């Protein structure tokens, strides 16, 4: 085998390895994005719930001290 053939084989192996790594990273990125979207949706629901509870508490009567204080 000549030096050029050896070099070509190493380059092909490197390219195959990098393609596999890129595919794995892409899959991981897709999973992370899914988790971010789920977290964002949960945060939106919690924010809405908090605002609803906050509005309800504004309508509550003021807390006053009992007369015996």
N, C-alpha and C positions, 0 to 999 in steps of 0.2 A: 504494500500500500504506500502511496506517495504521501508526502506532507500535505499536499492539497486535498487529497481524499480524507486524510485524518482530520484536517481542519474543517472540511465540509461536514463530516460526521459529527464532530463536536458542536458545530453551529446548529445543525439540525436537531441534535439532542437538546441544546440550550433553548432553541425556539419552541420545541415541544414542551419542555418543562415550563417555560414562561407562559405558554398558552394555557396550560393546566392551572398554574397559579392565578392567572387572570380570571379564569372561569370560576375558581373557588372564591376569589375575592368578590367577584360579581354576585355570586350566590349569597355570600355573607352580607354584602351591602344591601341586597334586596330584603333579607331577613331583618336587618337593622332598620331599614326604612319602614317596614311593616310594624315593627315595635314602636318606632317614633310616631307613626300615624295612630296606633292604638292608644298611646300615651296622650297624644294631643286630643283625641276624642274624649278620653276619660277626663282630662283637664277641662275641656269645654263643658262637659256635663256637671262636673263639680263646681265650676264657676257659676253656671246657671243656677244650680241648687243653692249656692251661697248667696247669690243676689236675691233669690226668692225668699230665703230665710231672713236676709237683712231687711228687705222690704216689709215682711211680716212683723219683724221686731220693731220697726218704726211706728207701726200702728198700735203697738201695745201701750197700755196706760203707764204713766210715769211711776216709778217705784218711790213710794213715800215712806217715811218712818211711821211706825204705829204710834197712836196717841200716847201710850204709856212711856215713851222715851222723852 
